[in-house]
Amino acid sequence: MRALVFPGQGAQTIGMGRALADAYPVARDVFDEVDEALGEPLSRLIWEGEIEELTLTKNAQPALMATSIAAIRVLAEQGHAVTDAAFVAGHSLGEYSALCAAGAVSLADTARLLRIRGTAMQEAVPVGQGAMAALLGLDFEAATQVAQEAAQGDVCQAANDNDPGQVVVSGHKAAVERAVEIAKTRGARRAMILPVSAPFHSELMAPAADVMAAALADVEIGAPVVPLVANVTAQAVTDPTEIRRLLVEQVTGSVRWRESVEWMAGQGVTEIWEVGSGKALSGMIRRIAKDIATRQIGTPEDIAALAAE
């Protein structure tokens, strides 16, 4: 049994998706449609721009989605339909890629939603007031205790439960810095501030959640052709009304990635394809469920290797 998963922020690179677009017209069409939906040449930034500009949240989110959907369209053309999978899932913004891939939201609407989401998340907290940190070598329970102790009246919470030894905390900058120091005394192998521009998946993102509630209310969401394993519940969902609610909740809620992978393994998933840029999710999956085989699909070479089997 197979699942398809889609990467989140941090996977962006200059040039991602270009080889696919050059090799397959169906992939090029995805980037063209995203450019048209946003009213700007995002593909030029992705392929020829500066990494600092691509990494801006408002650009990285639709760019990563476009790269993932380009790969999905090529897979479909090669005979690997999304419906061959039992589930789709995505890490944070990757959840939108998953829903687009599964036909629940149109490509143009997904691009516009992610531009709104990225901008709203960036603007929710003034630059310099929030932060995120990775705590390596602590499990979710231990990291949550560290975050609670570090808060001291500020916001500090476990934002991403990525795998058994990697939890990201998010909140006010001073509180996150305290969490880093506390984690080091609690046996963390490493604890480090991440180079992100805002405290994602924390209560401080509440203004962005309000923006997304309004934006999502205006967008048609259908039932996905295969169930989505949602970030905030770590369980499958197909009801469009529930999906809309969970996408709003996701802005301030934790990304329960470890539990999502464990849940899929429990349903009988034995193979997961990471579709789009990078291989960060595959590494997490191997640390969560060693028996699940992983494969990256993001380049013509990946497609050729699949065809050769």
C-alpha positions in Angstrom: 0.0 0.0 0.0 1.4 3.4 -1.1 1.0 6.9 0.2 2.1 10.2 -1.4 3.6 13.0 0.7 4.5 16.5 -0.1 7.3 18.7 1.4 7.0 21.9 3.3 9.1 25.1 3.7 12.9 24.5 3.8 12.9 22.2 0.8 13.1 25.1 -1.7 16.1 25.4 -4.0 16.9 27.6 -7.0 16.2 25.6 -10.2 13.8 23.1 -8.6 11.4 21.7 -11.1 13.1 23.2 -14.1 14.4 19.9 -15.5 10.9 18.4 -15.3 9.4 21.4 -17.0 12.1 21.2 -19.8 11.5 17.5 -20.3 7.7 17.3 -19.9 5.2 19.9 -21.4 2.6 18.8 -18.7 5.1 20.0 -16.0 5.8 23.3 -17.8 2.0 23.8 -18.0 1.8 23.7 -14.2 4.4 26.5 -13.8 2.7 28.5 -16.5 -0.7 28.2 -14.7 0.7 29.2 -11.4 2.4 32.2 -12.9 -1.0 33.2 -14.4 -2.9 32.6 -11.2 -0.4 34.9 -9.3 -0.1 37.4 -12.0 3.7 37.3 -11.9 6.5 35.1 -13.3 7.1 33.0 -10.1 8.7 30.4 -12.3 11.5 32.8 -13.3 12.2 33.4 -9.6 12.3 29.6 -8.9 14.7 28.9 -11.8 16.8 32.0 -12.1 16.3 34.1 -8.9 18.1 34.6 -5.6 17.6 32.0 -2.9 16.9 34.8 -0.4 13.9 36.0 -2.4 12.6 32.5 -3.1 12.9 31.7 0.7 10.5 34.5 1.5 7.4 32.7 2.9 5.0 34.3 0.3 7.2 32.9 -2.5 8.4 29.6 -1.1 4.9 28.3 -0.4 3.4 28.5 -3.9 6.8 27.6 -5.5 7.1 24.3 -3.6 3.5 23.5 -4.4 4.1 24.1 -8.1 7.1 21.9 -8.1 5.2 19.1 -6.4 2.2 19.3 -8.7 4.4 19.4 -11.8 5.9 16.1 -10.6 2.4 14.7 -9.9 1.2 15.6 -13.4 4.2 13.8 -14.9 3.6 10.8 -12.8 0.0 10.7 -14.0 1.1 11.0 -17.6 3.4 8.0 -17.0 0.6 5.9 -15.7 1.0 6.5 -11.9 -2.3 8.0 -10.9 -2.9 9.6 -7.5 -5.7 7.1 -7.1 -3.1 4.3 -7.0 -2.2 5.6 -3.5 -4.2 4.9 -0.4 -3.5 8.3 1.2 -1.9 11.7 0.6 -0.3 13.9 3.3 1.9 17.0 3.4 4.1 18.8 5.8 2.5 22.2 6.7 2.1 23.9 3.3 2.6 20.5 1.7 -1.0 19.7 2.9 -2.2 22.2 0.2 0.0 20.4 -2.4 -1.6 17.1 -1.2 -5.1 18.5 -1.6 -4.4 19.9 -5.0 -2.8 16.6 -6.1 -6.0 14.8 -4.9 -8.2 17.1 -6.8 -9.9 18.8 -3.8 -8.7 22.3 -4.8 -7.8 23.6 -8.2 -4.2 24.5 -9.0 -5.0 28.2 -9.5 -6.9 28.4 -6.2 -4.1 26.5 -4.4 -1.5 28.9 -5.7 -3.5 31.9 -4.7 -4.3 30.4 -1.2 -0.6 29.8 -0.6 0.4 33.3 -1.6 -2.3 34.6 0.9 -1.1 32.1 3.5 2.5 32.9 3.1 1.9 36.7 3.3 -0.4 36.4 6.2 2.0 34.2 8.2 4.8 36.6 7.5 2.8 39.6 8.6 1.3 38.1 11.7 4.3 38.8 13.8 6.8 41.7 13.3 10.2 40.5 12.2 12.5 39.8 15.1 9.7 39.1 17.6 9.2 35.4 16.9 11.5 32.4 16.4 11.6 28.7 15.9 14.2 26.2 17.2 14.9 22.5 16.5 15.4 20.3 19.5 17.3 17.1 18.4 17.4 14.1 20.6 14.3 14.9 22.6 10.9 13.2 22.0 7.7 15.1 21.8 6.8 14.8 25.4 10.2 16.0 26.6 10.2 18.9 24.1 6.7 20.0 25.1 7.8 20.1 28.8 10.8 22.2 27.7 8.6 24.6 25.8 6.2 25.0 28.7 9.0 25.7 31.1 10.6 28.2 28.7 7.4 30.1 28.1 7.4 32.1 31.4 4.4 34.2 30.3 5.4 34.3 26.6 4.3 31.9 23.9 6.5 28.8 23.4 5.0 25.6 22.1 5.9 22.4 20.2 5.1 23.3 16.6 6.4 20.3 14.5 6.6 16.8 15.8 8.8 15.6 12.9 10.2 12.3 14.1 11.1 10.5 17.3 14.2 12.7 17.8 13.3 16.0 16.2 10.8 18.4 17.5 10.6 22.1 16.6 9.4 24.7 19.1 7.9 28.1 18.1 6.9 31.3 19.8 8.3 34.5 21.1 12.0 34.9 20.4 13.1 35.2 24.0 11.1 32.2 25.0 12.4 30.1 22.2 16.0 31.1 23.1 15.2 29.9 26.7 13.9 26.6 25.3 17.2 26.1 23.5 19.2 26.5 26.7 16.8 24.4 28.8 16.9 21.6 26.1 20.7 21.4 26.3 20.4 20.6 30.0 17.7 18.0 29.4 19.8 15.8 27.1 19.1 17.3 23.7 21.8 16.2 21.2 21.5 19.6 19.6 19.3 22.6 20.0 19.4 25.5 17.5 17.5 28.5 16.3 16.2 27.9 12.8 16.6 30.5 9.9 12.9 31.2 9.5 11.2 34.5 9.3 8.2 33.9 11.7 7.0 31.6 14.5 5.0 29.3 12.4 2.4 26.8 14.0 2.2 28.7 17.2 -0.6 30.8 18.9 1.2 33.9 17.5 -0.1 33.0 14.1 -3.7 33.6 15.1 -4.0 36.7 12.8 -2.9 34.5 9.9 -5.5 31.9 10.8 -8.2 34.6 10.6 -7.0 35.6 7.2 -7.0 32.0 6.0 -10.5 31.4 7.4 -11.8 34.2 5.2 -9.8 33.1 2.1 -10.8 29.5 2.4 -14.5 30.5 2.7 -14.3 31.9 -0.8 -12.7 28.8 -2.4 -14.4 25.6 -3.6 -13.1 22.5 -1.9 -14.2 19.1 -3.0 -13.7 15.7 -1.6 -10.1 14.4 -2.4 -10.0 11.4 -4.6 -7.9 9.7 -1.9 -8.1 10.6 1.9 -5.9 13.3 3.3 -4.0 12.5 6.5 -4.3 15.9 8.2 -1.5 17.6 10.1 -3.5 18.6 13.1 -5.3 15.2 13.7 -2.9 12.7 12.2 -5.9 10.9 10.8 -7.6 10.6 7.4 -10.2 13.1 6.3 -12.3 13.4 3.2 -15.2 15.7 4.1 -14.7 19.2 2.5 -16.2 21.1 5.4 -13.8 19.3 7.8 -10.8 19.9 5.5 -11.6 23.6 5.4 -11.8 23.8 9.2 -8.5 21.8 9.7 -6.6 24.1 7.2 -7.5 27.0 9.4 -6.6 25.2 12.6 -3.3 24.1 11.0 -2.0 27.7 11.0 -1.7 27.8 14.7 -1.7 24.0 15.4 1.1 21.5 15.6 2.2 19.5 12.6 1.8 16.0 13.9 4.1 14.4 11.3 5.4 11.5 13.4 1.9 10.5 14.4 0.7 10.8 10.8 3.3 8.5 9.5 2.7 6.0 12.4 -1.0 6.1 11.6 -0.4 5.4 7.9 1.9 2.5 8.8 -0.8 1.2 11.1 -3.3 1.2 8.1 -0.9 -1.0 6.1 1.1 1.6 4.2 4.4 0.0 3.2 5.7 2.5 0.6 5.8 6.3 0.6 6.7 8.5 -2.3 7.9 12.0 -1.5 6.8 14.2 -4.4 8.5 17.5 -5.2 11.7 19.1 -4.0 14.2 17.5 -1.7 14.2 14.4 0.5 13.7 15.7 4.1 10.4 13.9 4.6 11.9 10.6 3.5 14.6 10.9 6.2 11.9 11.6 8.8 9.8 8.6 7.6 12.8 6.2 7.9 13.3 7.3 11.5 9.6 6.9 12.3 8.8 3.7 10.5 11.8 1.7 9.4 9.8 -0.9 7.5 8.3 1.7 5.1 10.2 2.0 1.8 10.7 5.6 0.6 11.2 7.1 -2.9 11.8 10.6 -4.1 10.0 11.9 -7.2 11.2 15.3 -8.3 13.5 15.0 -11.4 13.4 13.4 -14.8 16.0 10.9 -13.5 13.5 9.9 -10.7 10.8 9.3 -13.3 13.2 7.3 -15.5 14.2 5.1 -12.6 10.5 4.4 -11.9 9.8 3.6 -15.5 12.8 1.2 -15.6 11.4 -1.0 -12.9 
